[in-house]
Amino acid sequence: MIHYIKGELAFKSPVVAIIETMGIGWELRIPISTYEQLPELGKICTLLTYLHISQEDVRIFGFASEAEREVFQMLTRISGIGPKVALSILSTLSISAFIRAVNSGEEGLLTRVPGIGKKSAQRLIVELRDAVHKLADHISATDVTEADNNSEVEEALISLGFNSAQIRKELSLMGSETANYNTEALIKEIIKRIYQRSR
């Protein structure tokens, strides 16, 4: 197995990163959470990898952290949850929010993920409840606080009539910057950003 790839970041998008090393450009499928951690183009970059082989093709997936890779591997072992849905989960929920959703049986949080219906959410909760505790070492208190704050902000904005996809996009683009805001200030900031984009 290829454990990681290190080289110059030649291309990046929210779903793909290309790292060039020894004249070879490695195309890696990535979640948005990894995209947010990538350096500028031309900089040296290291991504942890997972080689996925199926009847249709062979793909390499890249991750900024061991926690992301572990969650991806956990998810793809579950019947009906392929790499595409696993990336969707990592792109929509933080690791701490995902752990909380599984531990507390929050189907509603999981069904916000594109590609996850009620039955899939229930299957994730049943099959992973005893396994997600292994990820606790990867989660800091700051991660948990930010995830709880973001979830509260999203619920408040949805109740005001905003689209959940827009909200998650803005929260994702802000990244760790959300930690600089309290809940009320973050709600106002997200509303301002959504309106600026709609002009």
N, C-alpha and C positions, 0 to 999 in steps of 0.2 A: 504494500500500500504506500502511496505517496503521502507522507505525513504533513509536509508543508511545501510551499513554493515561495522562494525569495528572489526578487529581481526588480527591474524598473517598471513602474506602473505606466503602461503604454496607452491604456484606454479605460474609462470607467463610466458606468451608467448605474441607475438604481437596481439593475438586475444582472449586469455582467461586468466583470473586470478582466482585463488582459494584462498579464505580467510577462515581460520579456526577460529571458535568462539564457545565456549562451546561444543567442541567435534564434531561440524558439519562443514564440508567443503563445503562452498558455491561456486559454479561454476558460474562465471560471464563472459558474452561475452563483450569484450571491443574494442574500436577503438585504433589504434596505438598511437594517441595523449595521451590517458590515460596510455598506456603501458610505454610511455616515462617518466611519472611522478611517476611510482611505485618505492617503496624503494627496498632494497635488500631482498632476501628471509629470512624469519624468523623475519623480522621487523613488527611492528604494522602498519596497513594500514587501511585507511577509504575510501570507495568509495560510491558515491551517486548511487542510483539504480533506475531501472525502470522494473517493472514486466510486461512482455508481454505474453498474453494468446491468443493462436490461436487454430484452430481445430486440428492442427498437434501436437503441444506440448506447454509446458510452459517454458519460459526462463527468466532469470534475466540478465539485462544488467547493466554494471557498468561504472561510469564516474568519472574522476578526478575533474571536475568542473561543476558548475550549468549551465554554458553556453553550455557545450557539451550535457548535459541532455536535456536542452530546445530545442536545435537544433534537437536532435534525436526525441523528441516528435513532434515537428513541421513537420518533414519530414515524420514520419510514419502515420500522419493524411492525407497525400496526396495520392490519388488513384494511385496505381501502384508503390509506393515507400514503400517497406517493410523494416523490421529491417536490413536485409543484405545490402541493398543498402544504407540505412542511415549510417551504420557503415563504409561503403566504402567511403562515402562523408567525414565523420569526420576523416578518416584515410588518405585521400588524400589532403584535403584542411584545412588550419587553419580556425578558426572561422571568423577572420577578412577577409580572402580571400573569404570565402563563402559569407559573407555579401556584400562585394564589388561586387562579381559576380552577385548576385541577384539584388542589387540596380542599377547597371549600365547595366544590361542585357547582361552580358558577357557569351553567350552560349558556346563559345570556351573553357573557363576555366572550366565550369561545365562538358562538354563532355569529359574532360580528366579523369574524375572519372570512374573507371570500373563499368559497369552496367547502365551508364547514356548516352542515345542517345540524338539526337537533340530534339525530341518531349518531352522527359522527362525533358530536360533542360528548354525548353520553359514553360512547366507546372510549374516547380519550380519557375521560375521568376515571372510568372503571379500570382500564388497563395501565394507566400511568400513576395512579394515586400512590402506590407503594414505591414507585421508582424516582419520582421527582425530588425526593428528599436528598438524593445524591448530588443534586445541583446546588444545595444550600451554601456550600463553601464558596461558590462563585458569585454569590449575591451579597452586595454590601448594603448597609443600612440606608445609604443615600439612594441606591437603586429602588429600594422598596418604597421610600418616601416619595420619590419622583413618580413612580408607577401609580401609587394611590392618588397623588395630586392630579396626574393626567387623567385618570379614570373619572375623578370627580368633575374635572373641567369638561370632559367629553359629555358626560351625562347632563350637565347643566346647559351646555350649548345645544344639545339635541332637543332638550325640553323647550328651548327658545326657537326651534324650527330650523336649525342649521343641519346640513348634511354631514353624517358621520365620516364619510370618506374625506371630505374637505377638512374636517377637524383633525383627523388623524394625520393627514398630509402636512398640515401646518405644524402640528406637534412634532412630527418626524423631522421636518426641516429645521426646527428650532433646536432639536437634540438636547444636549445637556444644559443649554441656555435656559430651559424651563425651570431649572432649580433656582434661578435668580428671582423668580416671581412667586408671590403667594397666590392662592387660588383665584381670588377676585381680580388681581392684576393680570394673571395669565388669561383669564376669560376675556378681559377687555383687549388684551394684545392679540389674541386669536381672531376676535371679531374684526379688529382693525386690519389685520393681514388678509382676511378673507375678502373684505370689502375693497381693499387696494387691488387685489388680483382680479376682481370682477369689473373694474373700470375699463 
